[in-house]
Amino acid sequence: NKEFVCRGHDYERLEAFQQRMLNEFPHAIAMQHANQPDETIFQAEAQYLQIYAVTPIPENQEVLQRDGIPNNIKSFYKVNHIWRFRYDRPFHKGTKDKENEFKSLWVERTTLILVQSLPGISRWFEVEKREVVEMSPLENAIEVLENKNQQLRTLISQCQTRQMQNINPLTMCLNGVIDAAVNGGVARYQEAFFVKEYILNHPEDGEKITRLRELMLEQV
């Protein structure tokens, strides 16, 4: 009944890491989901392994957001000296709208806090504490747009400073923003959160709706 965050080998795929762990623990039963195990699993005599990918939460946000810092330095801080990691589990609350799933799409966010920062003398450290919060569909939309805008800013900056010889990554990113073929893009957020019905039913979300609007304008 222990929980660890492990740093895999360079360029190691999740499937390869899982196989490596199963080779090391040949009698273990691999769990196929990232949900918190129930009590029967914790009390069982058998050995279970639950493996999933987590995202590092950098401590030094100032370095990452400051303009003019070379990209390789930012890349270093994104994955080094990390104490906290997170993973998200999307789920639907209430009735799911087939036309627009964003209206009911909540996210359960689990943050894992380690006893020591990674990477250290070891490639893995035990989890000391876990925190779980739920993000509403609107908060989720705000974060998705913030991340996309940050990605665009980084790619544009790399092109301007000639750090990137090939502009394909920027072209692909712009394509996904301008002509969002997969999920309908920001138009879906407008239909979900800018309609009169949502604004009347969620008066407490006024500031968040304003923030979402600002991010959309920034993206344009």
C-alpha positions as CSV (number, residue, x, y, z in Angstrom):
1,N,0.0,0.0,0.0
2,K,2.7,2.5,-1.0
3,E,2.7,5.1,-3.7
4,F,5.7,6.4,-5.6
5,V,6.6,8.7,-8.5
6,C,9.2,7.2,-10.7
7,R,11.3,8.9,-13.5
8,G,11.5,6.5,-16.4
9,H,14.4,6.2,-18.8
10,D,14.9,8.8,-21.5
11,Y,12.3,8.4,-24.3
12,E,10.8,5.4,-22.5
13,R,7.2,4.9,-23.4
14,L,4.6,4.2,-20.6
15,E,4.0,0.7,-22.0
16,A,7.7,-0.1,-21.8
17,F,7.9,1.2,-18.2
18,Q,4.9,-0.9,-17.2
19,Q,6.4,-4.0,-18.8
20,R,9.7,-3.3,-17.0
21,M,7.9,-3.1,-13.6
22,L,5.9,-6.3,-14.3
23,N,9.2,-8.1,-15.1
24,E,10.5,-6.9,-11.8
25,F,7.4,-8.0,-9.9
26,P,6.3,-11.1,-11.8
27,H,3.5,-12.1,-9.4
28,A,1.8,-8.6,-9.5
29,I,-1.6,-8.0,-11.0
30,A,-1.6,-4.9,-13.3
31,M,-4.5,-2.6,-12.7
32,Q,-5.9,-1.1,-16.0
33,H,-7.2,2.3,-14.6
34,A,-6.0,5.3,-12.7
35,N,-9.0,5.5,-10.3
36,Q,-8.2,5.3,-6.6
37,P,-8.3,1.5,-5.6
38,D,-11.1,0.5,-3.3
39,E,-10.6,-1.0,0.2
40,T,-10.8,-4.7,-1.0
41,I,-7.6,-4.0,-3.1
42,F,-5.8,-2.5,-0.2
43,Q,-6.7,-5.4,2.1
44,A,-6.0,-8.1,-0.4
45,E,-3.3,-10.7,0.0
46,A,-2.3,-10.4,-3.7
47,Q,0.2,-7.8,-5.0
48,Y,-1.3,-5.1,-7.3
49,L,0.5,-2.6,-9.5
50,Q,-1.2,0.5,-10.6
51,I,0.9,2.6,-13.1
52,Y,-0.1,5.8,-14.9
53,A,1.6,8.9,-16.2
54,V,1.8,12.1,-14.1
55,T,2.6,15.7,-15.1
56,P,5.3,17.6,-13.2
57,I,4.3,20.9,-11.5
58,P,7.4,23.2,-11.7
59,E,8.2,25.2,-8.6
60,N,9.9,28.0,-10.4
61,Q,7.1,29.5,-12.4
62,E,8.8,32.9,-12.6
63,V,11.6,31.5,-14.8
64,L,9.1,29.7,-17.1
65,Q,7.0,32.9,-17.6
66,R,9.7,35.4,-18.0
67,D,10.5,36.6,-21.6
68,G,14.0,36.4,-22.9
69,I,15.1,33.3,-21.0
70,P,16.5,30.6,-23.4
71,N,14.2,27.7,-24.1
72,N,16.7,25.1,-23.0
73,I,16.8,26.7,-19.5
74,K,13.0,26.7,-19.3
75,S,13.0,23.0,-20.4
76,F,15.3,22.2,-17.5
77,Y,13.1,23.8,-14.9
78,K,10.0,22.1,-16.2
79,V,11.3,18.6,-15.3
80,N,13.9,19.1,-12.5
81,H,13.7,19.9,-8.8
82,I,10.0,18.8,-8.8
83,W,8.2,18.1,-5.6
84,R,4.6,18.0,-6.9
85,F,3.0,16.0,-9.7
86,R,-0.6,15.8,-10.9
87,Y,-2.9,13.7,-12.9
88,D,-6.4,14.5,-14.1
89,R,-9.5,12.3,-14.4
90,P,-12.2,13.8,-16.6
91,F,-15.8,12.8,-15.8
92,H,-19.3,14.1,-16.5
93,K,-21.7,15.4,-13.9
94,G,-25.4,15.6,-14.6
95,T,-26.9,15.2,-18.0
96,K,-24.4,14.9,-20.8
97,D,-25.2,17.1,-23.8
98,K,-24.4,15.1,-27.0
99,E,-24.1,18.4,-29.0
100,N,-21.6,20.0,-26.5
101,E,-19.9,17.7,-23.9
102,F,-18.0,20.7,-22.4
103,K,-21.1,21.8,-20.5
104,S,-20.9,18.9,-18.1
105,L,-17.2,18.0,-18.3
106,W,-15.6,18.1,-14.8
107,V,-12.0,17.2,-13.9
108,E,-10.9,15.4,-10.8
109,R,-7.4,16.6,-10.2
110,T,-5.0,14.7,-7.9
111,T,-1.8,16.3,-6.7
112,L,0.9,14.1,-5.3
113,I,3.5,15.6,-3.0
114,L,6.8,13.8,-2.6
115,V,9.1,13.3,0.4
116,Q,12.0,14.7,-1.7
117,S,12.3,16.4,-5.1
118,L,12.9,14.5,-8.3
119,P,15.4,13.7,-9.8
120,G,17.5,13.0,-6.8
121,I,20.0,10.4,-5.7
122,S,17.2,7.9,-6.7
123,R,14.9,7.8,-9.8
124,W,11.9,7.4,-7.5
125,F,10.6,8.8,-4.3
126,E,7.6,8.0,-2.1
127,V,4.4,10.1,-2.1
128,E,4.0,11.9,1.3
129,K,0.7,13.5,0.6
130,R,-2.1,13.5,-2.0
131,E,-4.7,16.3,-2.5
132,V,-7.8,15.9,-4.6
133,V,-9.9,18.8,-6.0
134,E,-12.7,19.0,-8.6
135,M,-12.5,21.6,-11.4
136,S,-15.8,22.8,-12.9
137,P,-16.3,22.8,-16.7
138,L,-15.6,26.5,-16.8
139,E,-12.4,26.3,-14.7
140,N,-11.3,23.4,-17.0
141,A,-12.0,25.6,-20.1
142,I,-10.0,28.5,-18.7
143,E,-7.0,26.2,-18.0
144,V,-7.1,24.6,-21.5
145,L,-7.1,28.1,-23.1
146,E,-4.3,29.3,-20.8
147,N,-2.1,26.3,-21.8
148,K,-2.8,26.7,-25.5
149,N,-2.0,30.5,-25.4
150,Q,1.2,29.7,-23.5
151,Q,2.1,27.1,-26.2
152,L,1.5,29.6,-29.0
153,R,3.5,32.3,-27.3
154,T,6.5,29.9,-26.9
155,L,6.3,28.7,-30.5
156,I,6.1,32.3,-31.8
157,S,9.0,33.4,-29.6
158,Q,11.1,30.4,-30.9
159,C,10.4,31.4,-34.5
160,Q,11.2,35.1,-33.9
161,T,14.5,34.3,-32.1
162,R,15.4,31.7,-34.8
163,Q,15.6,28.9,-32.2
164,M,13.4,26.9,-34.5
165,Q,14.5,26.2,-38.1
166,N,11.3,24.4,-39.0
167,I,8.0,26.3,-38.6
168,N,5.8,23.2,-38.9
169,P,5.1,22.9,-35.1
170,L,3.7,26.5,-35.2
171,T,1.7,25.9,-38.3
172,M,0.1,22.7,-36.9
173,C,-0.7,24.5,-33.6
174,L,-2.3,27.4,-35.5
175,N,-4.3,25.0,-37.6
176,G,-5.7,23.3,-34.5
177,V,-6.7,26.7,-33.1
178,I,-8.2,28.2,-36.2
179,D,-9.9,25.2,-37.6
180,A,-10.5,22.9,-34.6
181,A,-11.8,19.8,-36.4
182,V,-11.7,17.4,-33.4
183,N,-13.9,19.1,-30.7
184,G,-15.2,22.3,-32.3
185,G,-12.7,24.6,-30.4
186,V,-13.6,27.8,-28.6
187,A,-17.0,28.0,-30.3
188,R,-18.1,25.2,-28.0
189,Y,-17.0,27.2,-25.0
190,Q,-19.1,30.1,-26.2
191,E,-22.2,28.0,-26.6
192,A,-21.6,26.4,-23.1
193,F,-20.7,29.4,-20.9
194,F,-21.7,32.7,-22.7
195,V,-25.4,31.9,-23.0
196,K,-27.9,33.8,-20.9
197,E,-29.1,30.6,-19.2
198,Y,-25.6,29.7,-17.8
199,I,-24.9,33.3,-16.7
200,L,-28.2,33.4,-14.8
201,N,-27.8,30.0,-13.2
202,H,-24.2,30.7,-12.1
203,P,-24.0,34.3,-10.9
204,E,-20.8,33.4,-8.9
205,D,-18.9,32.7,-12.1
206,G,-19.0,36.3,-13.4
207,E,-15.2,36.8,-13.0
208,K,-14.3,33.4,-14.5
209,I,-16.5,34.1,-17.6
210,T,-14.7,37.5,-18.0
211,R,-11.4,35.6,-17.7
212,L,-12.4,33.1,-20.4
213,R,-13.4,36.0,-22.7
214,E,-10.1,37.7,-22.2
215,L,-8.2,34.5,-23.0
216,M,-10.2,34.1,-26.2
217,L,-9.4,37.6,-27.3
218,E,-5.7,37.1,-26.4
219,Q,-5.7,33.9,-28.5
220,V,-7.1,35.8,-31.5
